[in-house]
Amino acid sequence: MKYDKLALFAGGVLFGTAGIAVLASREAKKVYTACTAAVLRGKDAVMDCYETLKENCEDIVADAEDLNEMRYAEDAAMELEAA
């Protein structure tokens, strides 16, 4: 039983060492680079969508402020007529 545990430990160390070598290889670095590039493209797409949404919200707020100004002017005019 002791040899089984020792063999499992040794296998884990060997597998871990081989795994580190695979993860540090050129092919793995190419995969990491491609994945990072895809994430950056996704970030750019999200930021473009955010900018469009922000501009639309600013337009809506400006239109709402104009509408309120017109209503306030109409209310003031009605008060002058009533007086």
Biopython code that builds the backbone (N, CA, C, O; Angstrom):
import numpy as np
from Bio.PDB.StructureBuilder import StructureBuilder

atoms = [
    (1, "MET", "N", (0.816, -1.193, 0.000)),
    (1, "MET", "CA", (0.000, 0.000, 0.000)),
    (1, "MET", "C", (0.857, 1.254, 0.000)),
    (1, "MET", "O", (0.507, 2.256, -0.623)),
    (2, "LYS", "N", (1.978, 1.193, 0.699)),
    (2, "LYS", "CA", (2.836, 2.369, 0.730)),
    (2, "LYS", "C", (3.394, 2.667, -0.650)),
    (2, "LYS", "O", (3.568, 3.827, -1.024)),
    (3, "TYR", "N", (3.677, 1.596, -1.416)),
    (3, "TYR", "CA", (4.228, 1.800, -2.752)),
    (3, "TYR", "C", (3.189, 2.404, -3.694)),
    (3, "TYR", "O", (3.536, 3.151, -4.609)),
    (4, "ASP", "N", (1.919, 2.080, -3.470)),
    (4, "ASP", "CA", (0.856, 2.656, -4.310)),
    (4, "ASP", "C", (0.799, 4.175, -4.143)),
    (4, "ASP", "O", (0.704, 4.927, -5.113)),
    (5, "LYS", "N", (0.861, 4.593, -2.897)),
    (5, "LYS", "CA", (0.805, 6.041, -2.627)),
    (5, "LYS", "C", (2.049, 6.732, -3.168)),
    (5, "LYS", "O", (1.978, 7.826, -3.726)),
    (6, "LEU", "N", (3.184, 6.076, -2.993)),
    (6, "LEU", "CA", (4.429, 6.631, -3.502)),
    (6, "LEU", "C", (4.400, 6.699, -5.027)),
    (6, "LEU", "O", (4.863, 7.677, -5.614)),
    (7, "ALA", "N", (3.863, 5.676, -5.663)),
    (7, "ALA", "CA", (3.775, 5.660, -7.119)),
    (7, "ALA", "C", (2.818, 6.762, -7.607)),
    (7, "ALA", "O", (3.102, 7.431, -8.601)),
    (8, "LEU", "N", (1.700, 6.950, -6.918)),
    (8, "LEU", "CA", (0.767, 8.014, -7.283)),
    (8, "LEU", "C", (1.418, 9.385, -7.126)),
    (8, "LEU", "O", (1.250, 10.260, -7.975)),
    (9, "PHE", "N", (2.155, 9.562, -6.044)),
    (9, "PHE", "CA", (2.842, 10.832, -5.829)),
    (9, "PHE", "C", (3.870, 11.072, -6.923)),
    (9, "PHE", "O", (3.935, 12.167, -7.482)),
    (10, "ALA", "N", (4.663, 10.077, -7.230)),
    (10, "ALA", "CA", (5.698, 10.204, -8.259)),
    (10, "ALA", "C", (5.050, 10.482, -9.617)),
    (10, "ALA", "O", (5.543, 11.304, -10.389)),
    (11, "GLY", "N", (3.947, 9.793, -9.903)),
    (11, "GLY", "CA", (3.231, 10.033, -11.162)),
    (11, "GLY", "C", (2.705, 11.457, -11.222)),
    (11, "GLY", "O", (2.766, 12.093, -12.275)),
    (12, "GLY", "N", (2.194, 11.964, -10.118)),
    (12, "GLY", "CA", (1.697, 13.340, -10.073)),
    (12, "GLY", "C", (2.803, 14.346, -10.301)),
    (12, "GLY", "O", (2.617, 15.326, -11.021)),
    (13, "VAL", "N", (3.949, 14.110, -9.695)),
    (13, "VAL", "CA", (5.096, 15.004, -9.884)),
    (13, "VAL", "C", (5.548, 14.967, -11.340)),
    (13, "VAL", "O", (5.830, 16.008, -11.934)),
    (14, "LEU", "N", (5.615, 13.775, -11.908)),
    (14, "LEU", "CA", (6.037, 13.636, -13.303)),
    (14, "LEU", "C", (5.024, 14.313, -14.235)),
    (14, "LEU", "O", (5.405, 15.040, -15.152)),
    (15, "PHE", "N", (3.744, 14.068, -13.992)),
    (15, "PHE", "CA", (2.698, 14.677, -14.810)),
    (15, "PHE", "C", (2.723, 16.199, -14.674)),
    (15, "PHE", "O", (2.566, 16.910, -15.666)),
    (16, "GLY", "N", (2.920, 16.701, -13.458)),
    (16, "GLY", "CA", (2.987, 18.142, -13.235)),
    (16, "GLY", "C", (4.174, 18.764, -13.938)),
    (16, "GLY", "O", (4.055, 19.835, -14.534)),
    (17, "THR", "N", (5.316, 18.103, -13.874)),
    (17, "THR", "CA", (6.518, 18.605, -14.541)),
    (17, "THR", "C", (6.330, 18.618, -16.054)),
    (17, "THR", "O", (6.704, 19.581, -16.723)),
    (18, "ALA", "N", (5.756, 17.558, -16.585)),
    (18, "ALA", "CA", (5.486, 17.506, -18.024)),
    (18, "ALA", "C", (4.448, 18.556, -18.397)),
    (18, "ALA", "O", (4.549, 19.174, -19.457)),
    (19, "GLY", "N", (3.456, 18.766, -17.544)),
    (19, "GLY", "CA", (2.426, 19.767, -17.802)),
    (19, "GLY", "C", (3.005, 21.163, -17.878)),
    (19, "GLY", "O", (2.607, 21.958, -18.730)),
    (20, "ILE", "N", (3.935, 21.466, -16.999)),
    (20, "ILE", "CA", (4.585, 22.781, -17.025)),
    (20, "ILE", "C", (5.360, 22.957, -18.317)),
    (20, "ILE", "O", (5.345, 24.038, -18.906)),
    (21, "ALA", "N", (6.036, 21.914, -18.765)),
    (21, "ALA", "CA", (6.788, 21.990, -20.016)),
    (21, "ALA", "C", (5.847, 22.216, -21.194)),
    (21, "ALA", "O", (6.165, 22.986, -22.101)),
    (22, "VAL", "N", (4.691, 21.551, -21.190)),
    (22, "VAL", "CA", (3.725, 21.717, -22.274)),
    (22, "VAL", "C", (3.152, 23.134, -22.250)),
    (22, "VAL", "O", (3.006, 23.764, -23.297)),
    (23, "LEU", "N", (2.831, 23.633, -21.060)),
    (23, "LEU", "CA", (2.245, 24.962, -20.943)),
    (23, "LEU", "C", (3.224, 26.066, -21.330)),
    (23, "LEU", "O", (2.799, 27.157, -21.710)),
    (24, "ALA", "N", (4.498, 25.807, -21.242)),
    (24, "ALA", "CA", (5.504, 26.803, -21.578)),
    (24, "ALA", "C", (6.000, 26.667, -23.018)),
    (24, "ALA", "O", (6.906, 27.394, -23.428)),
    (25, "SER", "N", (5.427, 25.757, -23.779)),
    (25, "SER", "CA", (5.894, 25.535, -25.151)),
    (25, "SER", "C", (5.455, 26.664, -26.080)),
    (25, "SER", "O", (4.589, 27.468, -25.735)),
    (26, "ARG", "N", (6.070, 26.711, -27.266)),
    (26, "ARG", "CA", (5.736, 27.744, -28.255)),
    (26, "ARG", "C", (4.288, 27.637, -28.708)),
    (26, "ARG", "O", (3.600, 28.646, -28.865)),
    (27, "GLU", "N", (3.829, 26.401, -28.919)),
    (27, "GLU", "CA", (2.460, 26.200, -29.378)),
    (27, "GLU", "C", (1.468, 26.710, -28.344)),
    (27, "GLU", "O", (0.460, 27.324, -28.694)),
    (28, "ALA", "N", (1.751, 26.457, -27.076)),
    (28, "ALA", "CA", (0.862, 26.939, -26.021)),
    (28, "ALA", "C", (0.862, 28.466, -25.973)),
    (28, "ALA", "O", (-0.182, 29.088, -25.776)),
    (29, "LYS", "N", (2.015, 29.051, -26.151)),
    (29, "LYS", "CA", (2.090, 30.515, -26.156)),
    (29, "LYS", "C", (1.296, 31.098, -27.320)),
    (29, "LYS", "O", (0.688, 32.159, -27.183)),
    (30, "LYS", "N", (1.296, 30.410, -28.468)),
    (30, "LYS", "CA", (0.498, 30.869, -29.599)),
    (30, "LYS", "C", (-0.988, 30.813, -29.250)),
    (30, "LYS", "O", (-1.746, 31.718, -29.598)),
    (31, "VAL", "N", (-1.395, 29.760, -28.571)),
    (31, "VAL", "CA", (-2.794, 29.634, -28.149)),
    (31, "VAL", "C", (-3.142, 30.741, -27.155)),
    (31, "VAL", "O", (-4.203, 31.357, -27.259)),
    (32, "TYR", "N", (-2.255, 30.995, -26.193)),
    (32, "TYR", "CA", (-2.500, 32.063, -25.209)),
    (32, "TYR", "C", (-2.634, 33.413, -25.917)),
    (32, "TYR", "O", (-3.493, 34.225, -25.574)),
    (33, "THR", "N", (-1.771, 33.636, -26.907)),
    (33, "THR", "CA", (-1.804, 34.900, -27.643)),
    (33, "THR", "C", (-3.108, 35.035, -28.418)),
    (33, "THR", "O", (-3.719, 36.103, -28.424)),
    (34, "ALA", "N", (-3.534, 33.961, -29.070)),
    (34, "ALA", "CA", (-4.785, 34.001, -29.831)),
    (34, "ALA", "C", (-5.980, 34.244, -28.908)),
    (34, "ALA", "O", (-6.883, 35.011, -29.242)),
    (35, "CYS", "N", (-5.980, 33.591, -27.752)),
    (35, "CYS", "CA", (-7.083, 33.789, -26.798)),
    (35, "CYS", "C", (-7.088, 35.218, -26.263)),
    (35, "CYS", "O", (-8.148, 35.829, -26.131)),
    (36, "THR", "N", (-5.923, 35.742, -25.960)),
    (36, "THR", "CA", (-5.838, 37.117, -25.463)),
    (36, "THR", "C", (-6.297, 38.101, -26.523)),
    (36, "THR", "O", (-6.984, 39.074, -26.209)),
    (37, "ALA", "N", (-5.928, 37.863, -27.769)),
    (37, "ALA", "CA", (-6.363, 38.736, -28.865)),
    (37, "ALA", "C", (-7.885, 38.698, -29.012)),
    (37, "ALA", "O", (-8.511, 39.728, -29.260)),
    (38, "ALA", "N", (-8.480, 37.509, -28.858)),
    (38, "ALA", "CA", (-9.936, 37.389, -28.951)),
    (38, "ALA", "C", (-10.614, 38.151, -27.815)),
    (38, "ALA", "O", (-11.639, 38.800, -28.022)),
    (39, "VAL", "N", (-10.047, 38.073, -26.628)),
    (39, "VAL", "CA", (-10.612, 38.804, -25.490)),
    (39, "VAL", "C", (-10.520, 40.309, -25.730)),
    (39, "VAL", "O", (-11.464, 41.042, -25.435)),
    (40, "LEU", "N", (-9.407, 40.768, -26.256)),
    (40, "LEU", "CA", (-9.253, 42.200, -26.545)),
    (40, "LEU", "C", (-10.236, 42.662, -27.615)),
    (40, "LEU", "O", (-10.780, 43.763, -27.524)),
    (41, "ARG", "N", (-10.469, 41.822, -28.638)),
    (41, "ARG", "CA", (-11.463, 42.173, -29.659)),
    (41, "ARG", "C", (-12.854, 42.247, -29.028)),
    (41, "ARG", "O", (-13.641, 43.137, -29.348)),
    (42, "GLY", "N", (-13.144, 41.318, -28.141)),
    (42, "GLY", "CA", (-14.431, 41.345, -27.447)),
    (42, "GLY", "C", (-14.576, 42.598, -26.612)),
    (42, "GLY", "O", (-15.646, 43.205, -26.573)),
    (43, "LYS", "N", (-13.505, 42.986, -25.946)),
    (43, "LYS", "CA", (-13.537, 44.213, -25.137)),
    (43, "LYS", "C", (-13.806, 45.425, -26.018)),
    (43, "LYS", "O", (-14.579, 46.309, -25.648)),
    (44, "ASP", "N", (-13.165, 45.465, -27.183)),
    (44, "ASP", "CA", (-13.388, 46.583, -28.106)),
    (44, "ASP", "C", (-14.839, 46.635, -28.562)),
    (44, "ASP", "O", (-15.420, 47.715, -28.664)),
    (45, "ALA", "N", (-15.429, 45.473, -28.837)),
    (45, "ALA", "CA", (-16.832, 45.431, -29.268)),
    (45, "ALA", "C", (-17.749, 45.924, -28.154)),
    (45, "ALA", "O", (-18.700, 46.662, -28.408)),
    (46, "VAL", "N", (-17.465, 45.519, -26.933)),
    (46, "VAL", "CA", (-18.275, 45.963, -25.797)),
    (46, "VAL", "C", (-18.130, 47.467, -25.591)),
    (46, "VAL", "O", (-19.114, 48.154, -25.314)),
    (47, "MET", "N", (-16.914, 47.981, -25.724)),
    (47, "MET", "CA", (-16.699, 49.414, -25.548)),
    (47, "MET", "C", (-17.398, 50.219, -26.648)),
    (47, "MET", "O", (-17.920, 51.300, -26.377)),
    (48, "ASP", "N", (-17.415, 49.711, -27.878)),
    (48, "ASP", "CA", (-18.143, 50.389, -28.955)),
    (48, "ASP", "C", (-19.630, 50.443, -28.642)),
    (48, "ASP", "O", (-20.276, 51.475, -28.826)),
    (49, "CYS", "N", (-20.165, 49.329, -28.170)),
    (49, "CYS", "CA", (-21.583, 49.279, -27.795)),
    (49, "CYS", "C", (-21.861, 50.241, -26.648)),
    (49, "CYS", "O", (-22.885, 50.926, -26.639)),
    (50, "TYR", "N", (-20.953, 50.292, -25.685)),
    (50, "TYR", "CA", (-21.102, 51.201, -24.548)),
    (50, "TYR", "C", (-21.117, 52.660, -25.002)),
    (50, "TYR", "O", (-21.939, 53.453, -24.541)),
    (51, "GLU", "N", (-20.206, 53.003, -25.904)),
    (51, "GLU", "CA", (-20.134, 54.381, -26.396)),
    (51, "GLU", "C", (-21.417, 54.759, -27.131)),
    (51, "GLU", "O", (-21.928, 55.864, -26.950)),
    (52, "THR", "N", (-21.941, 53.859, -27.952)),
    (52, "THR", "CA", (-23.188, 54.122, -28.671)),
    (52, "THR", "C", (-24.333, 54.322, -27.687)),
    (52, "THR", "O", (-25.128, 55.252, -27.827)),
    (53, "LEU", "N", (-24.413, 53.452, -26.698)),
    (53, "LEU", "CA", (-25.460, 53.562, -25.688)),
    (53, "LEU", "C", (-25.336, 54.856, -24.901)),
    (53, "LEU", "O", (-26.339, 55.507, -24.609)),
    (54, "LYS", "N", (-24.118, 55.229, -24.560)),
    (54, "LYS", "CA", (-23.883, 56.466, -23.818)),
    (54, "LYS", "C", (-24.321, 57.684, -24.629)),
    (54, "LYS", "O", (-24.961, 58.592, -24.100)),
    (55, "GLU", "N", (-23.972, 57.696, -25.920)),
    (55, "GLU", "CA", (-24.372, 58.813, -26.774)),
    (55, "GLU", "C", (-25.896, 58.901, -26.890)),
    (55, "GLU", "O", (-26.463, 59.993, -26.850)),
    (56, "ASN", "N", (-26.552, 57.754, -27.032)),
    (56, "ASN", "CA", (-28.008, 57.741, -27.119)),
    (56, "ASN", "C", (-28.643, 58.251, -25.823)),
    (56, "ASN", "O", (-29.620, 58.999, -25.860)),
    (57, "CYS", "N", (-28.094, 57.852, -24.696)),
    (57, "CYS", "CA", (-28.622, 58.322, -23.409)),
    (57, "CYS", "C", (-28.425, 59.826, -23.255)),
    (57, "CYS", "O", (-29.307, 60.513, -22.740)),
    (58, "GLU", "N", (-27.294, 60.340, -23.688)),
    (58, "GLU", "CA", (-27.056, 61.779, -23.615)),
    (58, "GLU", "C", (-28.053, 62.534, -24.496)),
    (58, "GLU", "O", (-28.542, 63.598, -24.115)),
    (59, "ASP", "N", (-28.353, 61.976, -25.681)),
    (59, "ASP", "CA", (-29.351, 62.600, -26.558)),
    (59, "ASP", "C", (-30.730, 62.605, -25.912)),
    (59, "ASP", "O", (-31.457, 63.595, -25.996)),
    (60, "ILE", "N", (-31.085, 61.505, -25.272)),
    (60, "ILE", "CA", (-32.388, 61.404, -24.616)),
    (60, "ILE", "C", (-32.495, 62.421, -23.484)),
    (60, "ILE", "O", (-33.524, 63.080, -23.333)),
    (61, "VAL", "N", (-31.442, 62.547, -22.696)),
    (61, "VAL", "CA", (-31.448, 63.510, -21.590)),
    (61, "VAL", "C", (-31.569, 64.937, -22.123)),
    (61, "VAL", "O", (-32.311, 65.746, -21.567)),
    (62, "ALA", "N", (-30.850, 65.244, -23.191)),
    (62, "ALA", "CA", (-30.919, 66.590, -23.772)),
    (62, "ALA", "C", (-32.323, 66.872, -24.295)),
    (62, "ALA", "O", (-32.850, 67.967, -24.098)),
    (63, "ASP", "N", (-32.936, 65.884, -24.967)),
    (63, "ASP", "CA", (-34.306, 66.064, -25.462)),
    (63, "ASP", "C", (-35.286, 66.238, -24.306)),
    (63, "ASP", "O", (-36.200, 67.058, -24.389)),
    (64, "ALA", "N", (-35.104, 65.477, -23.234)),
    (64, "ALA", "CA", (-35.991, 65.600, -22.077)),
    (64, "ALA", "C", (-35.852, 66.970, -21.426)),
    (64, "ALA", "O", (-36.848, 67.555, -21.002)),
    (65, "GLU", "N", (-34.626, 67.488, -21.340)),
    (65, "GLU", "CA", (-34.430, 68.827, -20.775)),
    (65, "GLU", "C", (-35.095, 69.884, -21.639)),
    (65, "GLU", "O", (-35.699, 70.821, -21.117)),
    (66, "ASP", "N", (-34.989, 69.742, -22.969)),
    (66, "ASP", "CA", (-35.664, 70.683, -23.878)),
    (66, "ASP", "C", (-37.176, 70.621, -23.709)),
    (66, "ASP", "O", (-37.850, 71.651, -23.684)),
    (67, "LEU", "N", (-37.697, 69.417, -23.593)),
    (67, "LEU", "CA", (-39.137, 69.248, -23.398)),
    (67, "LEU", "C", (-39.594, 69.901, -22.098)),
    (67, "LEU", "O", (-40.628, 70.569, -22.070)),
    (68, "ASN", "N", (-38.837, 69.715, -21.032)),
    (68, "ASN", "CA", (-39.188, 70.332, -19.748)),
    (68, "ASN", "C", (-39.129, 71.860, -19.839)),
    (68, "ASN", "O", (-39.989, 72.549, -19.290)),
    (69, "GLU", "N", (-38.126, 72.381, -20.524)),
    (69, "GLU", "CA", (-38.043, 73.833, -20.689)),
    (69, "GLU", "C", (-39.257, 74.370, -21.433)),
    (69, "GLU", "O", (-39.786, 75.424, -21.078)),
    (70, "MET", "N", (-39.704, 73.653, -22.464)),
    (70, "MET", "CA", (-40.895, 74.080, -23.201)),
    (70, "MET", "C", (-42.134, 74.030, -22.304)),
    (70, "MET", "O", (-42.978, 74.924, -22.363)),
    (71, "ARG", "N", (-42.242, 73.005, -21.488)),
    (71, "ARG", "CA", (-43.398, 72.918, -20.587)),
    (71, "ARG", "C", (-43.379, 74.031, -19.552)),
    (71, "ARG", "O", (-44.412, 74.629, -19.250)),
    (72, "TYR", "N", (-42.197, 74.303, -19.012)),
    (72, "TYR", "CA", (-42.097, 75.391, -18.030)),
    (72, "TYR", "C", (-42.479, 76.726, -18.672)),
    (72, "TYR", "O", (-43.151, 77.546, -18.046)),
    (73, "ALA", "N", (-42.053, 76.944, -19.916)),
    (73, "ALA", "CA", (-42.395, 78.181, -20.619)),
    (73, "ALA", "C", (-43.905, 78.262, -20.860)),
    (73, "ALA", "O", (-44.501, 79.327, -20.700)),
    (74, "GLU", "N", (-44.525, 77.145, -21.242)),
    (74, "GLU", "CA", (-45.973, 77.120, -21.446)),
    (74, "GLU", "C", (-46.716, 77.394, -20.133)),
    (74, "GLU", "O", (-47.691, 78.145, -20.106)),
    (75, "ASP", "N", (-46.237, 76.770, -19.039)),
    (75, "ASP", "CA", (-46.868, 77.004, -17.731)),
    (75, "ASP", "C", (-46.735, 78.459, -17.317)),
    (75, "ASP", "O", (-47.674, 79.041, -16.774)),
    (76, "ALA", "N", (-45.584, 79.042, -17.567)),
    (76, "ALA", "CA", (-45.388, 80.454, -17.203)),
    (76, "ALA", "C", (-46.301, 81.339, -18.046)),
    (76, "ALA", "O", (-46.845, 82.318, -17.536)),
    (77, "ALA", "N", (-46.475, 81.019, -19.305)),
    (77, "ALA", "CA", (-47.347, 81.787, -20.182)),
    (77, "ALA", "C", (-48.808, 81.672, -19.731)),
    (77, "ALA", "O", (-49.551, 82.653, -19.762)),
    (78, "MET", "N", (-49.208, 80.487, -19.317)),
    (78, "MET", "CA", (-50.581, 80.278, -18.858)),
    (78, "MET", "C", (-50.834, 81.055, -17.546)),
    (78, "MET", "O", (-51.921, 81.590, -17.329)),
    (79, "GLU", "N", (-49.816, 81.102, -16.690)),
    (79, "GLU", "CA", (-49.956, 81.847, -15.435)),
    (79, "GLU", "C", (-50.094, 83.329, -15.720)),
    (79, "GLU", "O", (-50.865, 84.016, -15.050)),
    (80, "LEU", "N", (-49.357, 83.837, -16.708)),
    (80, "LEU", "CA", (-49.463, 85.253, -17.075)),
    (80, "LEU", "C", (-50.852, 85.565, -17.638)),
    (80, "LEU", "O", (-51.415, 86.621, -17.349)),
    (81, "GLU", "N", (-51.400, 84.657, -18.434)),
    (81, "GLU", "CA", (-52.733, 84.861, -18.991)),
    (81, "GLU", "C", (-53.799, 84.820, -17.899)),
    (81, "GLU", "O", (-54.773, 85.571, -17.941)),
    (82, "ALA", "N", (-53.605, 83.938, -16.925)),
    (82, "ALA", "CA", (-54.576, 83.802, -15.844)),
    (82, "ALA", "C", (-54.532, 85.032, -14.936)),
    (82, "ALA", "O", (-55.542, 85.393, -14.332)),
    (83, "ALA", "N", (-53.385, 85.665, -14.840)),
    (83, "ALA", "CA", (-53.250, 86.822, -13.942)),
    (83, "ALA", "C", (-53.724, 88.054, -14.563)),
    (83, "ALA", "O", (-53.680, 89.116, -13.942)),
]
sb = StructureBuilder()
sb.init_structure("model")
sb.init_model(0)
sb.init_chain("A")
sb.init_seg("    ")
for serial, (resi, resn, name, xyz) in enumerate(atoms, 1):
    if name == "N":
        sb.init_residue(resn, " ", resi, " ")
    sb.init_atom(name, np.array(xyz, "f"), 0.0, 1.0, " ", f" {name:<3s}", serial, name[0])
structure = sb.get_structure()
